[in-house]
Amino acid sequence: MAVDAGTARAIADLARLSLARGAGETEGPGPGGDSADLERVAGEMSKIVGYMEILNECATEGVEPMYSPMTDPQPPRADEPRETGVGSGDWILDGAPETFGRFFSVPRIF
């Protein structure tokens, strides 16, 4: 199944992707991008749908669902209290490139 520009536009709108309206679309230009974006996305969606069609051809009748890729999952470790060295927390700052007193110093974000 090929995904046309109209279907790609509808999916992009539902996903809130900013793509320009194509030449045949009547609602005017969309925010950002251009019609080449829409054609590229439609082509990529067609490839994805084509791959899903190939997967649909696999015989899966009688196959049990797999809940984990591990055949013998490890049990979770025991929840036991242990010393972490939290104390004053000074050891945490030892690896910091810059500090300000007892705090990490990071670049200002505007």
WODA-V748951 format. One record per backbone hydrogen bond with DSSP energy under -0.5 kcal/mol. NH is the residue of the N-H (numbers start at 0). CO is the residue of the C=O. E is the energy in kcal/mol with one decimal. If there is no record, write none. Layout:
BEGIN
{{NH | CO | E} {NH | CO | E}}
END
This chain:
BEGIN
{{3 | 1 | -0.6} {7 | 3 | -2.5} {8 | 4 | -2.5} {9 | 5 | -2.2} {10 | 6 | -2.5} {11 | 7 | -2.7} {12 | 8 | -2.6} {13 | 9 | -2.2} {14 | 10 | -2.3} {15 | 12 | -0.9} {16 | 11 | -3.2} {18 | 16 | -1.0} {19 | 33 | -0.5} {24 | 21 | -1.2} {36 | 33 | -1.0} {37 | 33 | -1.2} {38 | 34 | -2.2} {39 | 35 | -2.4} {40 | 36 | -2.8} {41 | 37 | -2.4} {42 | 38 | -2.1} {43 | 39 | -2.3} {44 | 40 | -2.7} {45 | 41 | -2.0} {46 | 42 | -1.8} {47 | 43 | -2.0} {48 | 44 | -2.7} {49 | 45 | -2.4} {50 | 46 | -2.1} {51 | 47 | -2.2} {52 | 48 | -2.0} {53 | 49 | -1.6} {54 | 50 | -2.1} {55 | 51 | -1.9} {56 | 52 | -0.6} {56 | 53 | -1.0} {57 | 54 | -1.5} {59 | 57 | -0.7} {62 | 59 | -1.8} {63 | 61 | -0.5} {66 | 64 | -0.6} {79 | 77 | -1.3} {88 | 85 | -1.2} {91 | 88 | -1.3} {92 | 88 | -0.7} {92 | 89 | -0.8} {93 | 90 | -0.7} {94 | 91 | -0.7} {95 | 92 | -1.3} {99 | 102 | -2.5} {102 | 99 | -1.1} {104 | 97 | -2.1} {105 | 103 | -0.6}}
END
